[in-house]
Amino acid sequence: MPAYVISQPGQSGEEVVIEDQQLTVDFQSGWALFSDDNGLCFALPDDLGATIQRVDNPPTELGQTSP
């Protein structure tokens, strides 16, 4: 299941986890846009300086194996 951790500078231990079976993230016009089957569910402007890290195990490419 796709899952992302969002951390903001200066807020140690204050992380947000977003996960959903159909979750995707796109970066457009200075925004991180998280969507699922129902549409946009979370938007984060890039000027906050937050970091976004995918923390699940993304699917591997066809024909590749995980290390």
C-alpha positions, 0 to 999 in steps of 0.5 A, spaced: 500 500 500 502 506 498 505 510 504 508 517 505 511 520 511 511 528 511 516 532 515 517 539 516 523 542 518 524 544 526 518 540 528 522 534 530 517 528 531 511 531 528 510 527 522 504 526 518 503 519 514 498 518 508 497 512 506 491 509 501 491 503 496 490 507 490 494 513 493 498 517 488 503 523 488 504 529 483 508 535 483 505 541 479 506 548 480 509 548 486 505 543 490 505 536 492 498 533 490 496 527 493 490 523 490 486 517 490 480 514 486 476 519 489 480 525 487 485 530 490 485 528 498 491 532 500 495 538 497 502 541 500 505 547 498 513 547 496 515 553 500 513 550 507 520 546 506 517 539 508 520 533 506 516 527 503 518 520 503 515 514 500 515 509 506 512 502 503 515 497 498 513 500 491 512 495 486 518 493 482 519 493 475 517 487 471 523 483 470 527 486 476 527 483 483 528 487 490 535 487 493 
